[in-house]
Amino acid sequence: MSDAAPTVFTSGPGPIQLDAEAIAARVRALGAAIARDHVDAAPLHLICVLNGAFLFMADLVRAIDRPLTVDFISVSSYGSRTESSGEVRLVKDLDQSLKGKHVILVEDIVDTGLTMRYLLGYLEGRGPLSVKVAALLSKPARRLVEVPVDYLGFEIEDAFVYGYGLDVDHRYRNLPFVTSMVGGEEG
């Protein structure tokens, strides 16, 4: 994708880091880029990484003006903690074959890169024509392994963020914006 992802919030925790309007505009731009990049391609198949990416995925598929199919996969590396354990566990597998399809893996946030590396290896072993990554957020300061992010919403600093699908112990996914953790806010 040629459009660089905006870098956001250069200060610490605040009430709203990304408002609903900024998110919606960026998702529309990502959808247009995906449609443009796959205009003459074989079947386009988007895979949502549950649970955090479900809102992003819903808005993204509506922003892609071309035929596509969807599927869902779930992995766990956080549990109820605010920091990744680094150990990835498959919780829900795909329902559809990837053979002969161009796959876009839709993720809420790329943090250490460990989950993404696991998922990319897993999906590439299932015979797709290609696999690209669309992520709402990326935290390069936390990266332990480099992974490609082909369609990036926003690059952020190292902060625990939630809202717009991202959660704190299964809560706050329904916020229409992205905010960050304030000390003692978890409980």
PyMOL CGO cylinders between C-alpha atoms (Angstrom):
from pymol import cmd
from pymol.cgo import CYLINDER

trace = [
    CYLINDER, 0.00, 0.00, 0.00, 1.40, 3.38, -0.95, 0.3, 1, 1, 1, 1, 1, 1,
    CYLINDER, 1.40, 3.38, -0.95, -0.34, 5.56, 1.68, 0.3, 1, 1, 1, 1, 1, 1,
    CYLINDER, -0.34, 5.56, 1.68, 1.74, 5.71, 4.85, 0.3, 1, 1, 1, 1, 1, 1,
    CYLINDER, 1.74, 5.71, 4.85, -0.10, 4.98, 8.08, 0.3, 1, 1, 1, 1, 1, 1,
    CYLINDER, -0.10, 4.98, 8.08, -0.48, 8.02, 10.32, 0.3, 1, 1, 1, 1, 1, 1,
    CYLINDER, -0.48, 8.02, 10.32, 1.41, 7.99, 13.60, 0.3, 1, 1, 1, 1, 1, 1,
    CYLINDER, 1.41, 7.99, 13.60, -0.84, 8.88, 16.51, 0.3, 1, 1, 1, 1, 1, 1,
    CYLINDER, -0.84, 8.88, 16.51, -0.63, 9.99, 20.13, 0.3, 1, 1, 1, 1, 1, 1,
    CYLINDER, -0.63, 9.99, 20.13, 2.81, 11.06, 21.14, 0.3, 1, 1, 1, 1, 1, 1,
    CYLINDER, 2.81, 11.06, 21.14, 1.91, 11.56, 24.79, 0.3, 1, 1, 1, 1, 1, 1,
    CYLINDER, 1.91, 11.56, 24.79, 0.81, 9.18, 27.50, 0.3, 1, 1, 1, 1, 1, 1,
    CYLINDER, 0.81, 9.18, 27.50, -2.67, 7.85, 28.28, 0.3, 1, 1, 1, 1, 1, 1,
    CYLINDER, -2.67, 7.85, 28.28, -5.59, 10.06, 27.42, 0.3, 1, 1, 1, 1, 1, 1,
    CYLINDER, -5.59, 10.06, 27.42, -9.33, 9.77, 27.19, 0.3, 1, 1, 1, 1, 1, 1,
    CYLINDER, -9.33, 9.77, 27.19, -9.51, 9.27, 23.41, 0.3, 1, 1, 1, 1, 1, 1,
    CYLINDER, -9.51, 9.27, 23.41, -6.49, 8.41, 21.29, 0.3, 1, 1, 1, 1, 1, 1,
    CYLINDER, -6.49, 8.41, 21.29, -8.34, 7.72, 18.02, 0.3, 1, 1, 1, 1, 1, 1,
    CYLINDER, -8.34, 7.72, 18.02, -11.85, 9.06, 17.57, 0.3, 1, 1, 1, 1, 1, 1,
    CYLINDER, -11.85, 9.06, 17.57, -14.58, 7.32, 15.61, 0.3, 1, 1, 1, 1, 1, 1,
    CYLINDER, -14.58, 7.32, 15.61, -14.25, 9.70, 12.65, 0.3, 1, 1, 1, 1, 1, 1,
    CYLINDER, -14.25, 9.70, 12.65, -10.50, 9.12, 12.25, 0.3, 1, 1, 1, 1, 1, 1,
    CYLINDER, -10.50, 9.12, 12.25, -11.00, 5.36, 12.45, 0.3, 1, 1, 1, 1, 1, 1,
    CYLINDER, -11.00, 5.36, 12.45, -13.84, 5.41, 9.89, 0.3, 1, 1, 1, 1, 1, 1,
    CYLINDER, -13.84, 5.41, 9.89, -11.84, 7.52, 7.43, 0.3, 1, 1, 1, 1, 1, 1,
    CYLINDER, -11.84, 7.52, 7.43, -8.79, 5.27, 7.70, 0.3, 1, 1, 1, 1, 1, 1,
    CYLINDER, -8.79, 5.27, 7.70, -10.85, 2.07, 7.33, 0.3, 1, 1, 1, 1, 1, 1,
    CYLINDER, -10.85, 2.07, 7.33, -12.44, 3.48, 4.16, 0.3, 1, 1, 1, 1, 1, 1,
    CYLINDER, -12.44, 3.48, 4.16, -8.97, 4.24, 2.78, 0.3, 1, 1, 1, 1, 1, 1,
    CYLINDER, -8.97, 4.24, 2.78, -7.75, 0.72, 3.61, 0.3, 1, 1, 1, 1, 1, 1,
    CYLINDER, -7.75, 0.72, 3.61, -10.83, -0.84, 1.97, 0.3, 1, 1, 1, 1, 1, 1,
    CYLINDER, -10.83, -0.84, 1.97, -10.25, 1.21, -1.18, 0.3, 1, 1, 1, 1, 1, 1,
    CYLINDER, -10.25, 1.21, -1.18, -6.57, 0.15, -1.27, 0.3, 1, 1, 1, 1, 1, 1,
    CYLINDER, -6.57, 0.15, -1.27, -7.45, -3.53, -0.85, 0.3, 1, 1, 1, 1, 1, 1,
    CYLINDER, -7.45, -3.53, -0.85, -10.09, -3.31, -3.61, 0.3, 1, 1, 1, 1, 1, 1,
    CYLINDER, -10.09, -3.31, -3.61, -7.64, -1.49, -5.90, 0.3, 1, 1, 1, 1, 1, 1,
    CYLINDER, -7.64, -1.49, -5.90, -4.85, -4.02, -5.25, 0.3, 1, 1, 1, 1, 1, 1,
    CYLINDER, -4.85, -4.02, -5.25, -7.15, -7.00, -5.95, 0.3, 1, 1, 1, 1, 1, 1,
    CYLINDER, -7.15, -7.00, -5.95, -9.26, -5.72, -8.84, 0.3, 1, 1, 1, 1, 1, 1,
    CYLINDER, -9.26, -5.72, -8.84, -8.20, -8.47, -11.26, 0.3, 1, 1, 1, 1, 1, 1,
    CYLINDER, -8.20, -8.47, -11.26, -7.25, -11.06, -8.68, 0.3, 1, 1, 1, 1, 1, 1,
    CYLINDER, -7.25, -11.06, -8.68, -8.63, -14.51, -7.99, 0.3, 1, 1, 1, 1, 1, 1,
    CYLINDER, -8.63, -14.51, -7.99, -11.13, -14.79, -5.15, 0.3, 1, 1, 1, 1, 1, 1,
    CYLINDER, -11.13, -14.79, -5.15, -10.52, -12.44, -2.24, 0.3, 1, 1, 1, 1, 1, 1,
    CYLINDER, -10.52, -12.44, -2.24, -10.95, -13.99, 1.20, 0.3, 1, 1, 1, 1, 1, 1,
    CYLINDER, -10.95, -13.99, 1.20, -10.73, -12.04, 4.46, 0.3, 1, 1, 1, 1, 1, 1,
    CYLINDER, -10.73, -12.04, 4.46, -9.99, -13.81, 7.74, 0.3, 1, 1, 1, 1, 1, 1,
    CYLINDER, -9.99, -13.81, 7.74, -10.85, -12.03, 10.97, 0.3, 1, 1, 1, 1, 1, 1,
    CYLINDER, -10.85, -12.03, 10.97, -8.71, -12.74, 14.02, 0.3, 1, 1, 1, 1, 1, 1,
    CYLINDER, -8.71, -12.74, 14.02, -11.24, -13.01, 16.83, 0.3, 1, 1, 1, 1, 1, 1,
    CYLINDER, -11.24, -13.01, 16.83, -12.15, -11.43, 19.09, 0.3, 1, 1, 1, 1, 1, 1,
    CYLINDER, -12.15, -11.43, 19.09, -10.47, -8.04, 18.84, 0.3, 1, 1, 1, 1, 1, 1,
    CYLINDER, -10.47, -8.04, 18.84, -10.68, -7.49, 15.10, 0.3, 1, 1, 1, 1, 1, 1,
    CYLINDER, -10.68, -7.49, 15.10, -14.41, -8.12, 14.65, 0.3, 1, 1, 1, 1, 1, 1,
    CYLINDER, -14.41, -8.12, 14.65, -15.47, -4.44, 14.51, 0.3, 1, 1, 1, 1, 1, 1,
    CYLINDER, -15.47, -4.44, 14.51, -12.57, -3.53, 12.25, 0.3, 1, 1, 1, 1, 1, 1,
    CYLINDER, -12.57, -3.53, 12.25, -13.41, -6.49, 9.98, 0.3, 1, 1, 1, 1, 1, 1,
    CYLINDER, -13.41, -6.49, 9.98, -17.10, -5.56, 9.78, 0.3, 1, 1, 1, 1, 1, 1,
    CYLINDER, -17.10, -5.56, 9.78, -16.29, -2.00, 8.72, 0.3, 1, 1, 1, 1, 1, 1,
    CYLINDER, -16.29, -2.00, 8.72, -13.46, -3.08, 6.43, 0.3, 1, 1, 1, 1, 1, 1,
    CYLINDER, -13.46, -3.08, 6.43, -15.49, -5.59, 4.39, 0.3, 1, 1, 1, 1, 1, 1,
    CYLINDER, -15.49, -5.59, 4.39, -18.15, -2.92, 3.81, 0.3, 1, 1, 1, 1, 1, 1,
    CYLINDER, -18.15, -2.92, 3.81, -15.41, -0.60, 2.52, 0.3, 1, 1, 1, 1, 1, 1,
    CYLINDER, -15.41, -0.60, 2.52, -14.11, -3.11, -0.07, 0.3, 1, 1, 1, 1, 1, 1,
    CYLINDER, -14.11, -3.11, -0.07, -15.98, -2.67, -3.32, 0.3, 1, 1, 1, 1, 1, 1,
    CYLINDER, -15.98, -2.67, -3.32, -15.49, -6.12, -4.84, 0.3, 1, 1, 1, 1, 1, 1,
    CYLINDER, -15.49, -6.12, -4.84, -16.73, -9.66, -4.23, 0.3, 1, 1, 1, 1, 1, 1,
    CYLINDER, -16.73, -9.66, -4.23, -15.18, -11.40, -1.25, 0.3, 1, 1, 1, 1, 1, 1,
    CYLINDER, -15.18, -11.40, -1.25, -15.72, -14.15, 1.29, 0.3, 1, 1, 1, 1, 1, 1,
    CYLINDER, -15.72, -14.15, 1.29, -14.98, -14.13, 5.01, 0.3, 1, 1, 1, 1, 1, 1,
    CYLINDER, -14.98, -14.13, 5.01, -13.92, -16.55, 7.70, 0.3, 1, 1, 1, 1, 1, 1,
    CYLINDER, -13.92, -16.55, 7.70, -12.85, -16.35, 11.33, 0.3, 1, 1, 1, 1, 1, 1,
    CYLINDER, -12.85, -16.35, 11.33, -9.96, -17.71, 13.36, 0.3, 1, 1, 1, 1, 1, 1,
    CYLINDER, -9.96, -17.71, 13.36, -9.23, -17.32, 17.05, 0.3, 1, 1, 1, 1, 1, 1,
    CYLINDER, -9.23, -17.32, 17.05, -5.94, -17.56, 18.89, 0.3, 1, 1, 1, 1, 1, 1,
    CYLINDER, -5.94, -17.56, 18.89, -4.99, -16.70, 22.43, 0.3, 1, 1, 1, 1, 1, 1,
    CYLINDER, -4.99, -16.70, 22.43, -1.83, -15.13, 23.74, 0.3, 1, 1, 1, 1, 1, 1,
    CYLINDER, -1.83, -15.13, 23.74, -3.22, -12.71, 26.35, 0.3, 1, 1, 1, 1, 1, 1,
    CYLINDER, -3.22, -12.71, 26.35, -5.88, -14.46, 28.45, 0.3, 1, 1, 1, 1, 1, 1,
    CYLINDER, -5.88, -14.46, 28.45, -7.12, -11.89, 30.97, 0.3, 1, 1, 1, 1, 1, 1,
    CYLINDER, -7.12, -11.89, 30.97, -3.75, -10.14, 31.14, 0.3, 1, 1, 1, 1, 1, 1,
    CYLINDER, -3.75, -10.14, 31.14, -2.80, -6.81, 29.58, 0.3, 1, 1, 1, 1, 1, 1,
    CYLINDER, -2.80, -6.81, 29.58, 0.48, -8.16, 28.21, 0.3, 1, 1, 1, 1, 1, 1,
    CYLINDER, 0.48, -8.16, 28.21, 1.01, -10.97, 25.70, 0.3, 1, 1, 1, 1, 1, 1,
    CYLINDER, 1.01, -10.97, 25.70, 2.41, -14.21, 27.10, 0.3, 1, 1, 1, 1, 1, 1,
    CYLINDER, 2.41, -14.21, 27.10, 4.25, -14.85, 23.83, 0.3, 1, 1, 1, 1, 1, 1,
    CYLINDER, 4.25, -14.85, 23.83, 2.74, -18.34, 23.63, 0.3, 1, 1, 1, 1, 1, 1,
    CYLINDER, 2.74, -18.34, 23.63, 0.10, -18.65, 20.91, 0.3, 1, 1, 1, 1, 1, 1,
    CYLINDER, 0.10, -18.65, 20.91, -2.73, -21.18, 21.15, 0.3, 1, 1, 1, 1, 1, 1,
    CYLINDER, -2.73, -21.18, 21.15, -5.27, -21.90, 18.38, 0.3, 1, 1, 1, 1, 1, 1,
    CYLINDER, -5.27, -21.90, 18.38, -8.78, -21.58, 19.84, 0.3, 1, 1, 1, 1, 1, 1,
    CYLINDER, -8.78, -21.58, 19.84, -11.00, -21.63, 16.71, 0.3, 1, 1, 1, 1, 1, 1,
    CYLINDER, -11.00, -21.63, 16.71, -9.90, -22.91, 13.30, 0.3, 1, 1, 1, 1, 1, 1,
    CYLINDER, -9.90, -22.91, 13.30, -11.07, -21.81, 9.86, 0.3, 1, 1, 1, 1, 1, 1,
    CYLINDER, -11.07, -21.81, 9.86, -14.22, -23.19, 8.29, 0.3, 1, 1, 1, 1, 1, 1,
    CYLINDER, -14.22, -23.19, 8.29, -13.22, -22.69, 4.62, 0.3, 1, 1, 1, 1, 1, 1,
    CYLINDER, -13.22, -22.69, 4.62, -10.38, -23.80, 2.36, 0.3, 1, 1, 1, 1, 1, 1,
    CYLINDER, -10.38, -23.80, 2.36, -7.78, -21.22, 1.37, 0.3, 1, 1, 1, 1, 1, 1,
    CYLINDER, -7.78, -21.22, 1.37, -6.67, -22.95, -1.84, 0.3, 1, 1, 1, 1, 1, 1,
    CYLINDER, -6.67, -22.95, -1.84, -6.82, -20.66, -4.87, 0.3, 1, 1, 1, 1, 1, 1,
    CYLINDER, -6.82, -20.66, -4.87, -7.66, -17.55, -2.81, 0.3, 1, 1, 1, 1, 1, 1,
    CYLINDER, -7.66, -17.55, -2.81, -5.92, -14.28, -2.05, 0.3, 1, 1, 1, 1, 1, 1,
    CYLINDER, -5.92, -14.28, -2.05, -6.14, -13.97, 1.72, 0.3, 1, 1, 1, 1, 1, 1,
    CYLINDER, -6.14, -13.97, 1.72, -6.22, -10.81, 3.81, 0.3, 1, 1, 1, 1, 1, 1,
    CYLINDER, -6.22, -10.81, 3.81, -5.65, -11.58, 7.49, 0.3, 1, 1, 1, 1, 1, 1,
    CYLINDER, -5.65, -11.58, 7.49, -7.49, -8.91, 9.50, 0.3, 1, 1, 1, 1, 1, 1,
    CYLINDER, -7.49, -8.91, 9.50, -5.99, -8.21, 12.94, 0.3, 1, 1, 1, 1, 1, 1,
    CYLINDER, -5.99, -8.21, 12.94, -6.75, -5.58, 15.56, 0.3, 1, 1, 1, 1, 1, 1,
    CYLINDER, -6.75, -5.58, 15.56, -3.17, -4.89, 16.65, 0.3, 1, 1, 1, 1, 1, 1,
    CYLINDER, -3.17, -4.89, 16.65, 0.31, -6.13, 15.80, 0.3, 1, 1, 1, 1, 1, 1,
    CYLINDER, 0.31, -6.13, 15.80, 2.34, -5.91, 18.98, 0.3, 1, 1, 1, 1, 1, 1,
    CYLINDER, 2.34, -5.91, 18.98, 5.31, -8.26, 19.49, 0.3, 1, 1, 1, 1, 1, 1,
    CYLINDER, 5.31, -8.26, 19.49, 4.72, -9.93, 16.12, 0.3, 1, 1, 1, 1, 1, 1,
    CYLINDER, 4.72, -9.93, 16.12, 4.69, -13.41, 17.66, 0.3, 1, 1, 1, 1, 1, 1,
    CYLINDER, 4.69, -13.41, 17.66, 0.97, -14.05, 17.09, 0.3, 1, 1, 1, 1, 1, 1,
    CYLINDER, 0.97, -14.05, 17.09, 1.17, -12.69, 13.55, 0.3, 1, 1, 1, 1, 1, 1,
    CYLINDER, 1.17, -12.69, 13.55, 4.20, -14.85, 12.74, 0.3, 1, 1, 1, 1, 1, 1,
    CYLINDER, 4.20, -14.85, 12.74, 2.32, -17.92, 14.00, 0.3, 1, 1, 1, 1, 1, 1,
    CYLINDER, 2.32, -17.92, 14.00, -0.80, -17.06, 11.99, 0.3, 1, 1, 1, 1, 1, 1,
    CYLINDER, -0.80, -17.06, 11.99, 1.09, -16.30, 8.78, 0.3, 1, 1, 1, 1, 1, 1,
    CYLINDER, 1.09, -16.30, 8.78, 2.93, -19.63, 8.96, 0.3, 1, 1, 1, 1, 1, 1,
    CYLINDER, 2.93, -19.63, 8.96, -0.31, -21.45, 9.72, 0.3, 1, 1, 1, 1, 1, 1,
    CYLINDER, -0.31, -21.45, 9.72, -2.23, -19.83, 6.84, 0.3, 1, 1, 1, 1, 1, 1,
    CYLINDER, -2.23, -19.83, 6.84, 0.57, -20.15, 4.28, 0.3, 1, 1, 1, 1, 1, 1,
    CYLINDER, 0.57, -20.15, 4.28, 0.59, -23.88, 4.96, 0.3, 1, 1, 1, 1, 1, 1,
    CYLINDER, 0.59, -23.88, 4.96, -3.03, -24.09, 3.80, 0.3, 1, 1, 1, 1, 1, 1,
    CYLINDER, -3.03, -24.09, 3.80, -2.32, -23.32, 0.13, 0.3, 1, 1, 1, 1, 1, 1,
    CYLINDER, -2.32, -23.32, 0.13, -3.55, -19.76, -0.53, 0.3, 1, 1, 1, 1, 1, 1,
    CYLINDER, -3.55, -19.76, -0.53, -2.35, -17.84, -3.59, 0.3, 1, 1, 1, 1, 1, 1,
    CYLINDER, -2.35, -17.84, -3.59, -1.16, -15.06, -1.26, 0.3, 1, 1, 1, 1, 1, 1,
    CYLINDER, -1.16, -15.06, -1.26, -1.51, -13.84, 2.31, 0.3, 1, 1, 1, 1, 1, 1,
    CYLINDER, -1.51, -13.84, 2.31, -1.46, -10.16, 3.26, 0.3, 1, 1, 1, 1, 1, 1,
    CYLINDER, -1.46, -10.16, 3.26, -2.09, -8.51, 6.60, 0.3, 1, 1, 1, 1, 1, 1,
    CYLINDER, -2.09, -8.51, 6.60, -4.51, -5.70, 7.41, 0.3, 1, 1, 1, 1, 1, 1,
    CYLINDER, -4.51, -5.70, 7.41, -4.10, -4.37, 10.95, 0.3, 1, 1, 1, 1, 1, 1,
    CYLINDER, -4.10, -4.37, 10.95, -5.91, -1.52, 12.60, 0.3, 1, 1, 1, 1, 1, 1,
    CYLINDER, -5.91, -1.52, 12.60, -2.94, -0.77, 14.87, 0.3, 1, 1, 1, 1, 1, 1,
    CYLINDER, -2.94, -0.77, 14.87, 0.77, -1.50, 15.03, 0.3, 1, 1, 1, 1, 1, 1,
    CYLINDER, 0.77, -1.50, 15.03, 3.21, -0.99, 17.91, 0.3, 1, 1, 1, 1, 1, 1,
    CYLINDER, 3.21, -0.99, 17.91, 6.69, -1.24, 16.34, 0.3, 1, 1, 1, 1, 1, 1,
    CYLINDER, 6.69, -1.24, 16.34, 8.42, -0.38, 19.64, 0.3, 1, 1, 1, 1, 1, 1,
    CYLINDER, 8.42, -0.38, 19.64, 7.20, -3.75, 21.04, 0.3, 1, 1, 1, 1, 1, 1,
    CYLINDER, 7.20, -3.75, 21.04, 8.16, -5.87, 18.03, 0.3, 1, 1, 1, 1, 1, 1,
    CYLINDER, 8.16, -5.87, 18.03, 10.19, -8.98, 18.87, 0.3, 1, 1, 1, 1, 1, 1,
    CYLINDER, 10.19, -8.98, 18.87, 9.94, -10.44, 15.36, 0.3, 1, 1, 1, 1, 1, 1,
    CYLINDER, 9.94, -10.44, 15.36, 9.42, -8.52, 12.14, 0.3, 1, 1, 1, 1, 1, 1,
    CYLINDER, 9.42, -8.52, 12.14, 6.20, -9.33, 10.30, 0.3, 1, 1, 1, 1, 1, 1,
    CYLINDER, 6.20, -9.33, 10.30, 4.64, -7.67, 7.27, 0.3, 1, 1, 1, 1, 1, 1,
    CYLINDER, 4.64, -7.67, 7.27, 1.68, -5.34, 7.69, 0.3, 1, 1, 1, 1, 1, 1,
    CYLINDER, 1.68, -5.34, 7.69, 0.46, -4.61, 4.18, 0.3, 1, 1, 1, 1, 1, 1,
    CYLINDER, 0.46, -4.61, 4.18, -2.55, -2.47, 5.10, 0.3, 1, 1, 1, 1, 1, 1,
    CYLINDER, -2.55, -2.47, 5.10, -2.03, -0.49, 8.30, 0.3, 1, 1, 1, 1, 1, 1,
    CYLINDER, -2.03, -0.49, 8.30, -4.56, 1.74, 9.99, 0.3, 1, 1, 1, 1, 1, 1,
    CYLINDER, -4.56, 1.74, 9.99, -2.40, 3.53, 12.56, 0.3, 1, 1, 1, 1, 1, 1,
    CYLINDER, -2.40, 3.53, 12.56, 1.05, 3.19, 14.06, 0.3, 1, 1, 1, 1, 1, 1,
    CYLINDER, 1.05, 3.19, 14.06, 0.98, 3.80, 17.81, 0.3, 1, 1, 1, 1, 1, 1,
    CYLINDER, 0.98, 3.80, 17.81, 3.40, 4.13, 20.67, 0.3, 1, 1, 1, 1, 1, 1,
    CYLINDER, 3.40, 4.13, 20.67, 3.70, 1.52, 23.39, 0.3, 1, 1, 1, 1, 1, 1,
    CYLINDER, 3.70, 1.52, 23.39, 0.49, 1.83, 25.40, 0.3, 1, 1, 1, 1, 1, 1,
    CYLINDER, 0.49, 1.83, 25.40, -2.23, -0.63, 26.32, 0.3, 1, 1, 1, 1, 1, 1,
    CYLINDER, -2.23, -0.63, 26.32, -5.17, 0.41, 24.15, 0.3, 1, 1, 1, 1, 1, 1,
    CYLINDER, -5.17, 0.41, 24.15, -8.79, -0.66, 24.05, 0.3, 1, 1, 1, 1, 1, 1,
    CYLINDER, -8.79, -0.66, 24.05, -12.07, 0.19, 22.37, 0.3, 1, 1, 1, 1, 1, 1,
    CYLINDER, -12.07, 0.19, 22.37, -13.28, -0.40, 18.80, 0.3, 1, 1, 1, 1, 1, 1,
    CYLINDER, -13.28, -0.40, 18.80, -13.06, -4.17, 19.34, 0.3, 1, 1, 1, 1, 1, 1,
    CYLINDER, -13.06, -4.17, 19.34, -10.02, -4.25, 21.62, 0.3, 1, 1, 1, 1, 1, 1,
    CYLINDER, -10.02, -4.25, 21.62, -10.80, -5.18, 25.19, 0.3, 1, 1, 1, 1, 1, 1,
    CYLINDER, -10.80, -5.18, 25.19, -9.75, -5.10, 28.82, 0.3, 1, 1, 1, 1, 1, 1,
    CYLINDER, -9.75, -5.10, 28.82, -10.62, -8.51, 30.27, 0.3, 1, 1, 1, 1, 1, 1,
    CYLINDER, -10.62, -8.51, 30.27, -13.51, -8.91, 27.77, 0.3, 1, 1, 1, 1, 1, 1,
    CYLINDER, -13.51, -8.91, 27.77, -14.96, -5.43, 28.39, 0.3, 1, 1, 1, 1, 1, 1,
    CYLINDER, -14.96, -5.43, 28.39, -15.03, -2.12, 26.49, 0.3, 1, 1, 1, 1, 1, 1,
    CYLINDER, -15.03, -2.12, 26.49, -15.01, -3.63, 22.98, 0.3, 1, 1, 1, 1, 1, 1,
    CYLINDER, -15.01, -3.63, 22.98, -18.11, -1.60, 22.14, 0.3, 1, 1, 1, 1, 1, 1,
    CYLINDER, -18.11, -1.60, 22.14, -16.45, 1.81, 22.51, 0.3, 1, 1, 1, 1, 1, 1,
    CYLINDER, -16.45, 1.81, 22.51, -16.58, 3.60, 19.13, 0.3, 1, 1, 1, 1, 1, 1,
    CYLINDER, -16.58, 3.60, 19.13, -13.08, 5.01, 19.67, 0.3, 1, 1, 1, 1, 1, 1,
    CYLINDER, -13.08, 5.01, 19.67, -9.66, 3.78, 20.86, 0.3, 1, 1, 1, 1, 1, 1,
    CYLINDER, -9.66, 3.78, 20.86, -8.42, 4.88, 24.27, 0.3, 1, 1, 1, 1, 1, 1,
    CYLINDER, -8.42, 4.88, 24.27, -5.48, 3.86, 26.42, 0.3, 1, 1, 1, 1, 1, 1,
    CYLINDER, -5.48, 3.86, 26.42, -5.07, 2.46, 29.90, 0.3, 1, 1, 1, 1, 1, 1,
    CYLINDER, -5.07, 2.46, 29.90, -4.89, 4.92, 32.77, 0.3, 1, 1, 1, 1, 1, 1,
    CYLINDER, -4.89, 4.92, 32.77, -3.19, 3.64, 35.96, 0.3, 1, 1, 1, 1, 1, 1,
    CYLINDER, -3.19, 3.64, 35.96, -5.60, 1.56, 38.06, 0.3, 1, 1, 1, 1, 1, 1,
    CYLINDER, -5.60, 1.56, 38.06, -8.32, 1.64, 35.38, 0.3, 1, 1, 1, 1, 1, 1,
    CYLINDER, -8.32, 1.64, 35.38, -8.31, -2.13, 34.77, 0.3, 1, 1, 1, 1, 1, 1,
    CYLINDER, -8.31, -2.13, 34.77, -10.62, -3.14, 37.58, 0.3, 1, 1, 1, 1, 1, 1,
]
cmd.load_cgo(trace, "trace")
